[in-house]
Amino acid sequence: GFGFHIQTRNGGHFVKKLKKNSPADLAGMLVNDQLVGVDGVDVRLKKHDKVVEMILSGTGKGKAILVISQKSDSEADMLEKFIDPSKAVPQTAPQGGTELEETETDRGGSGGAG
């Protein structure tokens, strides 16, 4: 997986949790970054489930995620983060299986805008 969870709230899709040393962390994603694009497709008006599907499609390949990153209360940057699953720092797997971190389908807040 890519090592982050998204939550849809206030009509937007935001990074809710970020796993340390995951591909998303190493790409520079931050908690509360707002996802606005996945592989060149605007996701601002897409439903939560569709955004999750777009992120997970082709798992094993890299993903270009366009985010709005809040630098301060009054300043934000729009940045493209390329998340490469091959760049993950190996983690110790729990006994009896492999560790897999996927994007969750948390529908907290408004549930999406469209």
N, C-alpha and C positions, 0 to 999 in steps of 0.2 A: 504494500500500500504506500500511500504518500505521507502518512503520518500527521494528518490534521482532520479536525472535525469542523463542520460548518453548521451554523444556525441561521434560520431565516427569522428576521425581526425587523419591524418598522419598514417593511417593504424591500429589504435588502438581504443579501447573503453575506454573512460575516464569519471569519475564522473564530471559532469558539475555543478550541483547544489545539495545542501544537505539541507534538511529541519531540523531545530533545534529541538532536542528532538525526532526525528523520530527513527524508529528501526535502520536504517542505521547509523545515527549519534551516537546512543547509542552503536552500535557495533564497533565504532571507525573508520568508513570510513571517508575519507577526500576528499575535492574538489581536482581534478587532479589525484586521485588514478586511475591507469590503471587496468581495469578488464581483467583478463587473464583466469579465470575459473568460472563456475557456476555449483554447485553440482558435482564437480569432472570432468567436461567436459571442455576441453580446448576451449576457445572461440576466441583466437587470430586471427584465419583465418575465422571466421564466419561473415556473413553480419549483419549489425546493427539490422534489423528486427528480425533475428533469435535469437540474444542475448536478445532482449527485450522479445520475446516470451518465451525464457528459464527462464528469471527472473520472468515473470508474471505467468508461469504455476504453478498451485497448490497454487495460492495466498491464504494466510491464514496459510500456512505452513512456516517454517523457510527456509532460503536459505543459503548455504555455498558459499560465494563469495571470490575467490582468487584474490588478488590485488597486484600490485606493487606500493608501496608507496614511493614517492621520499622524502628522509630525507634531502638531500641537493643536490647541483648541481652534486656532484660526487658519492653520496651514495644513494642506494635504498634498500628497504626490500621487500621480497615477503611474504605477510601475508594472512592468511585465516580469514575472518570475517564471523561470523554466525549471520545473520540478522533474528531476531525473531519478527514477527509482533505483538505478544502479549505484547512486552516490550515497546510499544510506550507510551509516555506521553500524556494523553488525551488533545485534543485541542478543543477550542470552535468552533463549526460548524457554517458556515454562515447560516443566516436565510433561511429556506425553503429547507434544504438538509443536507447531511453529507459531511464532508471534506474527500476527497480522493486524495492521492498523488500517482501517478503511474510513471513509467519510461516513459519518453517521447521518441518520435521517431524523434529526431533532427538529421538530416543528415549533419550537418555542416562539412566543411572540405572535406576530400577525399571520404566520403561515405562508407568506409569500404574496407576490403581487401579480399573479397572472398567468 
